[in-house]
Amino acid sequence: MLYDNERIDEVNDSLSLIQRTDGLTFGTDALLLAGYVSTHGGVGAELGGGSGIISMLLLARDKLTRISAYEVQEYYASLIERNAEYNRLSDRLHSVCADVRELRATEDADVVFTNPPYMKATGGKNNDRDEKAIARHEICGTITDFCIAAKKLLKYGGAFYAVYRPDRLTDIICAMRDAGIEPKRATFVHADTNSEASMVLIEGKRGGKSGMNLTPPLIIYGDSAHKEYSDEMKYIMENGWFPKGFKR
């Protein structure tokens, strides 16, 4: 089951995750995005599946009944299949090795979610490993490409969810609206009360009317030493959902 430089970690919701020891690993952004999705069943699609952990969390929590995860890198597309098999989710999670820029319109998904590359291809420090560069830089698609792909897959009225960088909030909002996905909810995430936002979670609706709710910020740690999670973060980790005050 394991290749060289791989390990198995026990993560949330009693899931076991095969990860590369020197590759992309499960992090707070994936955990929070899975918690931000507020659906109860339906068909989902993930753009940029990585290890498949976000999709598996959503399936384990019955937020979606089945998911197609689109991943451009062959290794990670295969890893999604292996993780699905290892966690007995193969009948609900399907991996597709594909470039988001080449997807055909299906309009059969109730929900599309993504943790897309957040750095421009010409900006930021490039990674030594190509797989990290592709995951973090817009080499195989810009945020505009990801939003266009989401529109192609979403039913009219379907929901779109993403986690992104606050300094590029304008870019994702413009990309969503240009693709016909209206931003409806956004939440800034801060490490503590003295730190600037490190990420932003955003929800949109295909064909939705204008009007977005900016929720209270999510503070991850209740102390400056980052040893104790905030009550809100504890709730998310224990329940897999955001508290009531963060919902539309």
C-alpha positions as CSV (number, residue, x, y, z in Angstrom):
1,M,0.0,0.0,0.0
2,L,2.9,2.4,0.7
3,Y,5.5,3.6,-1.7
4,D,8.9,5.0,-0.8
5,N,8.8,8.2,1.2
6,E,5.2,7.7,2.3
7,R,3.6,7.3,5.7
8,I,0.2,6.7,7.1
9,D,-1.2,9.3,9.6
10,E,-4.4,9.1,11.7
11,V,-6.3,12.3,11.2
12,N,-9.7,13.7,12.0
13,D,-13.0,11.7,11.8
14,S,-11.1,8.4,12.3
15,L,-9.6,8.7,8.8
16,S,-6.2,7.3,7.9
17,L,-4.2,9.3,5.4
18,I,-1.4,8.2,3.2
19,Q,1.0,11.1,2.7
20,R,4.4,11.7,1.2
21,T,7.0,12.5,3.9
22,D,8.5,15.2,1.7
23,G,5.3,16.3,-0.2
24,L,2.0,18.0,0.4
25,T,0.6,17.3,3.9
26,F,-2.7,17.7,5.7
27,G,-2.9,21.2,7.2
28,T,-5.3,23.6,8.9
29,D,-6.5,25.1,5.6
30,A,-7.9,21.7,4.5
31,L,-9.5,21.1,7.9
32,L,-11.1,24.5,7.9
33,L,-12.4,24.3,4.3
34,A,-14.0,20.9,5.1
35,G,-15.7,22.5,8.1
36,Y,-16.8,25.5,6.1
37,V,-18.8,23.5,3.7
38,S,-22.3,23.5,5.1
39,T,-24.3,21.0,3.1
40,H,-26.2,17.9,4.0
41,G,-25.9,15.4,1.1
42,G,-25.7,15.9,-2.7
43,V,-23.0,15.4,-5.4
44,G,-19.7,17.2,-5.0
45,A,-16.6,18.0,-7.0
46,E,-13.1,18.9,-5.8
47,L,-10.8,21.0,-7.9
48,G,-7.1,20.1,-7.1
49,G,-7.7,17.0,-5.0
50,G,-4.2,16.6,-3.5
51,S,-4.3,13.6,-1.2
52,G,-8.1,13.6,-1.1
53,I,-8.4,14.5,2.5
54,I,-10.9,17.3,2.1
55,S,-13.2,15.1,0.0
56,M,-12.9,12.2,2.6
57,L,-13.7,14.5,5.5
58,L,-16.9,15.7,3.7
59,L,-17.9,12.1,3.0
60,A,-17.1,10.9,6.5
61,R,-19.4,13.7,7.8
62,D,-22.1,12.9,5.3
63,K,-22.0,16.5,4.0
64,L,-21.9,15.0,0.5
65,T,-22.9,11.5,-0.8
66,R,-20.3,11.2,-3.5
67,I,-17.5,13.3,-4.9
68,S,-15.3,13.5,-8.1
69,A,-11.9,14.8,-7.3
70,Y,-10.0,16.4,-10.2
71,E,-6.2,16.4,-9.8
72,V,-3.7,17.3,-12.5
73,Q,-0.7,15.5,-11.1
74,E,-0.8,11.7,-11.8
75,Y,0.8,10.7,-8.5
76,Y,-1.8,12.6,-6.4
77,A,-4.7,11.4,-8.6
78,S,-3.5,7.9,-7.8
79,L,-3.0,8.7,-4.2
80,I,-6.6,9.9,-3.9
81,E,-7.7,6.5,-5.2
82,R,-5.5,4.7,-2.7
83,N,-6.7,6.8,0.2
84,A,-10.3,6.2,-0.8
85,E,-9.7,2.5,-0.9
86,Y,-7.8,2.4,2.4
87,N,-10.7,4.3,4.1
88,R,-13.4,2.2,2.4
89,L,-14.7,5.2,0.4
90,S,-14.0,4.0,-3.1
91,D,-17.7,3.7,-3.9
92,R,-18.2,7.4,-3.0
93,L,-14.9,9.1,-4.0
94,H,-13.8,9.0,-7.6
95,S,-10.4,10.4,-8.7
96,V,-10.0,12.1,-12.1
97,C,-6.6,13.0,-13.5
98,A,-7.4,16.2,-15.4
99,D,-6.4,19.8,-15.9
100,V,-9.1,22.2,-14.6
101,R,-8.6,24.3,-17.7
102,E,-9.8,21.4,-19.9
103,L,-12.9,20.3,-18.1
104,R,-16.1,20.0,-20.0
105,A,-19.4,21.4,-18.7
106,T,-21.5,18.8,-16.8
107,E,-23.5,21.0,-14.5
108,D,-24.3,18.0,-12.3
109,A,-22.6,19.0,-9.0
110,D,-24.5,20.5,-6.1
111,V,-21.2,21.6,-4.5
112,V,-17.7,22.4,-5.9
113,F,-14.9,23.1,-3.4
114,T,-11.2,23.9,-3.8
115,N,-7.9,24.7,-2.1
116,P,-6.4,26.2,-5.2
117,P,-2.9,27.4,-6.0
118,Y,-2.6,30.8,-4.3
119,M,0.6,32.3,-5.6
120,K,1.1,33.7,-9.1
121,A,3.4,31.6,-11.3
122,T,5.9,34.5,-11.5
123,G,5.7,35.4,-7.8
124,G,6.8,33.9,-4.5
125,K,9.6,31.5,-3.8
126,N,9.5,28.5,-6.1
127,N,9.7,25.1,-4.5
128,D,12.4,22.6,-5.4
129,R,9.8,19.8,-6.0
130,D,7.6,20.4,-9.0
131,E,4.6,18.9,-7.2
132,K,4.7,21.6,-4.6
133,A,5.2,24.3,-7.2
134,I,2.1,23.1,-9.1
135,A,0.1,22.9,-5.9
136,R,1.0,26.4,-4.7
137,H,1.7,28.4,-7.8
138,E,-0.7,29.1,-10.7
139,I,1.3,26.9,-13.1
140,C,-1.7,24.7,-14.2
141,G,-4.4,27.2,-13.8
142,T,-5.2,30.6,-12.3
143,I,-7.9,31.4,-9.9
144,T,-10.0,32.5,-12.9
145,D,-9.5,29.1,-14.4
146,F,-10.6,27.4,-11.2
147,C,-13.7,29.5,-11.0
148,I,-14.6,28.9,-14.6
149,A,-14.2,25.2,-14.0
150,A,-16.4,25.4,-11.0
151,K,-19.1,27.0,-13.1
152,K,-18.9,24.2,-15.7
153,L,-19.5,21.6,-13.0
154,L,-22.1,23.4,-10.8
155,K,-25.8,23.2,-11.1
156,Y,-27.6,26.5,-11.3
157,G,-27.9,27.5,-7.6
158,G,-25.1,25.2,-6.6
159,A,-22.5,26.2,-3.9
160,F,-18.8,27.0,-4.4
161,Y,-16.3,26.9,-1.5
162,A,-12.7,27.9,-1.4
163,V,-9.8,28.8,0.9
164,Y,-7.5,31.5,-0.3
165,R,-5.0,34.1,0.7
166,P,-6.4,37.4,2.1
167,D,-4.0,39.5,0.0
168,R,-5.7,38.0,-3.1
169,L,-9.2,38.4,-1.9
170,T,-10.0,40.9,-4.7
171,D,-8.7,38.4,-7.3
172,I,-11.0,35.5,-6.1
173,I,-14.1,37.7,-5.7
174,C,-13.6,39.1,-9.2
175,A,-13.0,35.6,-10.6
176,M,-16.1,34.2,-9.0
177,R,-18.3,37.0,-10.2
178,D,-16.9,36.9,-13.7
179,A,-17.7,33.2,-13.8
180,G,-21.3,33.7,-12.7
181,I,-20.7,32.6,-9.1
182,E,-21.8,35.3,-6.6
183,P,-19.8,35.6,-3.4
184,K,-22.2,35.1,-0.4
185,R,-20.1,34.5,2.7
186,A,-16.5,35.1,3.8
187,T,-14.5,34.5,7.0
188,F,-11.1,35.7,7.8
189,V,-8.9,33.3,9.8
190,H,-6.3,34.6,12.2
191,A,-3.7,32.7,14.3
192,D,-4.5,34.8,17.3
193,T,-6.0,38.2,18.2
194,N,-2.8,40.0,17.5
195,S,-2.1,38.5,14.1
196,E,-3.2,39.5,10.6
197,A,-5.4,37.2,8.7
198,S,-3.5,34.2,7.3
199,M,-6.3,32.9,5.1
200,V,-9.9,33.6,4.0
201,L,-12.7,31.1,3.5
202,I,-15.3,32.1,0.9
203,E,-18.6,30.6,-0.2
204,G,-20.5,31.5,-3.4
205,K,-23.6,30.6,-5.3
206,R,-23.9,30.0,-9.0
207,G,-26.4,32.5,-10.3
208,G,-26.9,34.0,-6.9
209,K,-28.1,37.6,-6.2
210,S,-25.7,40.3,-5.0
211,G,-25.0,40.4,-1.3
212,M,-22.3,38.9,0.8
213,N,-22.1,38.2,4.6
214,L,-18.8,38.9,6.3
215,T,-18.8,36.7,9.4
216,P,-16.9,37.4,12.6
217,P,-13.2,36.4,12.2
218,L,-12.1,32.9,13.2
219,I,-9.3,33.0,15.8
220,I,-7.4,29.7,15.9
221,Y,-5.6,30.1,19.2
222,G,-6.8,31.6,22.4
223,D,-3.3,32.5,23.6
224,S,-0.3,34.2,22.0
225,A,1.9,31.2,22.7
226,H,-0.4,29.1,20.4
227,K,-0.7,26.3,23.0
228,E,-4.5,26.4,23.4
229,Y,-7.1,26.4,20.7
230,S,-9.9,28.9,20.9
231,D,-13.4,27.7,21.7
232,E,-14.5,28.1,18.1
233,M,-11.6,26.1,16.8
234,K,-12.2,23.4,19.3
235,Y,-15.8,23.2,18.2
236,I,-14.8,22.9,14.5
237,M,-12.3,20.1,15.3
238,E,-14.8,18.2,17.5
239,N,-17.8,18.6,15.3
240,G,-16.5,19.1,11.8
241,W,-18.8,22.2,11.3
242,F,-18.4,25.9,12.0
243,P,-20.3,27.3,15.0
244,K,-23.7,28.9,14.3
245,G,-22.5,32.4,14.3
246,F,-20.3,31.7,11.2
247,K,-23.2,30.5,9.0
248,R,-25.4,32.4,6.6
